[in-house]
Amino acid sequence: MKGATKLARLAAVPALVVAAGCAGGSARQPEAAPVVDARGDLPTYPGAEPAGVSERDDGTLVRRFRAPGATPREVMAFFGTRLPRWQVEDAVAPVGPATYRASWSRQGRRLVLVARPAPSVVPGTVDYSLALRDATG
């Protein structure tokens, strides 16, 4: 029953609706396209495509995205300027080869961002994840 409840809760969340547009070339001007869930608005990197959603046992909602034509540092810099109402908890830091992590908090919620090169045949593609949970969880 617990799994069914989680599935129903996840289905009830407008599962981080992404409004993304592709911008070509290096002249890309990142704009904050909204990613919306029941707990608040979050930006998404321009041109990023949804790559999955999951919910962990602790209630953390995780959305994964793939951003073609980006680097992990560009994705991290984008989020660093698009979360003005969020308090930095952990500044951007390397956590592995070309992999970066940062976290923010706001109104009892914690947001963790991890960005890394995508394991694919398409060079210049980044996989990133946004994990959102109650700060007490």
Phi, psi and omega per residue, in radians:
M1 nan -0.639 -3.130
K2 -1.044 -0.759 3.121
G3 -1.095 -0.672 3.123
A4 -1.159 -0.648 3.112
T5 -1.126 -0.779 3.114
K6 -1.082 -0.756 3.134
L7 -1.076 -0.759 3.121
A8 -1.124 -0.699 3.136
R9 -1.137 -0.744 3.127
L10 -1.141 -0.697 3.132
A11 -1.194 -0.518 -3.124
A12 -1.300 -0.471 3.096
V13 -1.261 2.318 3.111
P14 -1.164 0.754 -3.140
A15 0.181 1.103 3.035
L16 0.782 1.240 -3.128
V17 -1.131 2.225 -3.054
V18 -1.830 2.246 2.995
A19 -1.945 1.719 -3.056
A20 -2.188 2.502 3.055
G21 -2.192 2.587 3.134
C22 -1.544 2.313 3.026
A23 -2.077 2.255 -3.054
G24 -1.607 2.760 3.017
G25 1.244 -3.124 -3.099
S26 -1.459 -0.071 3.131
A27 -1.488 0.275 -3.118
R28 -1.017 2.337 3.066
Q29 -1.906 1.715 -3.116
P30 -1.044 2.282 3.045
E31 -2.159 2.634 -3.110
A32 -1.404 1.630 3.023
A33 -1.459 2.322 -3.013
P34 -1.276 2.457 2.899
V35 -2.003 2.085 -2.993
V36 -2.003 2.337 2.937
D37 -2.351 3.094 -3.044
A38 -1.158 -0.227 -3.084
R39 -1.817 0.051 3.101
G40 2.554 3.059 3.133
D41 -1.721 2.393 3.073
L42 -2.335 2.560 3.092
P43 -1.361 2.921 2.971
T44 -2.318 2.622 -3.110
Y45 -1.153 2.415 -3.119
P46 -1.006 2.282 3.119
G47 1.446 -0.068 3.137
A48 -1.204 2.520 -3.135
E49 -2.029 2.465 3.099
P50 -1.043 2.439 3.133
A51 -2.203 0.071 3.079
G52 2.621 2.840 3.088
V53 -2.512 2.523 3.073
S54 -2.668 2.869 3.052
E55 -2.280 2.228 -3.141
R56 -1.456 2.925 3.126
D57 -1.030 -0.517 -3.125
D58 -1.445 0.103 3.106
G59 1.568 0.038 3.115
T60 -1.208 2.223 3.067
L61 -1.658 2.133 -3.094
V62 -2.039 2.182 3.039
R63 -1.996 2.319 3.110
R64 -1.954 2.493 -3.120
F65 -2.329 2.731 3.028
R66 -2.123 2.183 -3.084
A67 -2.041 1.738 3.107
P68 -1.215 2.550 3.075
G69 1.295 0.423 -3.107
A70 -2.243 2.883 2.988
T71 -2.033 2.762 3.087
P72 -0.991 -0.669 3.127
R73 -1.132 -0.673 3.105
E74 -1.112 -0.726 3.127
V75 -1.118 -0.777 3.137
M76 -1.107 -0.746 3.126
A77 -1.104 -0.692 3.110
F78 -1.002 -0.900 -3.118
F79 -1.171 -0.572 3.121
G80 -1.064 -0.433 3.131
T81 -1.818 -0.059 -3.055
R82 -1.936 0.170 -3.126
L83 -2.175 0.988 -3.020
P84 -1.128 -0.460 -3.116
R85 -1.598 0.036 3.131
W86 -1.763 2.468 3.115
Q87 -1.597 2.229 3.104
V88 -1.143 2.199 3.056
E89 -1.714 -0.905 3.114
D90 -2.230 2.041 3.131
A91 -1.128 2.814 3.121
V92 -0.963 2.254 -3.141
A93 -2.557 2.544 3.063
P94 -1.239 2.412 3.115
V95 -2.201 0.106 3.138
G96 3.066 -3.111 3.122
P97 -1.031 1.974 3.122
A98 0.989 0.430 -3.139
T99 -2.047 2.316 -3.077
Y100 -2.224 2.668 -3.138
R101 -2.459 2.544 3.040
A102 -2.653 2.794 3.089
S103 -2.516 2.684 -3.118
W104 -2.391 2.806 3.038
S105 -2.379 2.706 3.136
R106 -2.895 2.232 3.036
Q107 0.818 0.861 3.083
G108 1.355 0.191 3.114
R109 -2.074 2.651 3.111
R110 -2.169 2.333 3.134
L111 -2.069 2.212 3.114
V112 -2.082 2.263 3.123
L113 -2.014 2.284 3.042
V114 -2.239 2.279 3.125
A115 -2.270 2.390 -3.133
R116 -2.644 2.771 3.056
P117 -1.053 2.438 3.136
A118 -1.277 2.382 3.086
P119 -1.378 1.346 -3.074
S120 -2.488 3.081 3.112
V121 -1.486 -0.098 -3.133
V122 -1.653 1.822 3.124
P123 -1.145 2.671 3.113
G124 1.324 0.544 3.084
T125 -2.093 2.396 -3.105
V126 -2.021 2.388 2.931
D127 -1.726 2.291 3.021
Y128 -2.388 2.699 3.138
S129 -2.273 2.518 3.041
L130 -2.021 2.085 3.108
A131 -1.955 2.110 -3.076
L132 -2.091 2.219 3.124
R133 -2.637 2.919 3.023
D134 -1.139 2.400 -3.077
A135 -1.109 -0.409 -3.131
T136 -1.469 -0.210 -3.073
G137 -1.494 nan nan
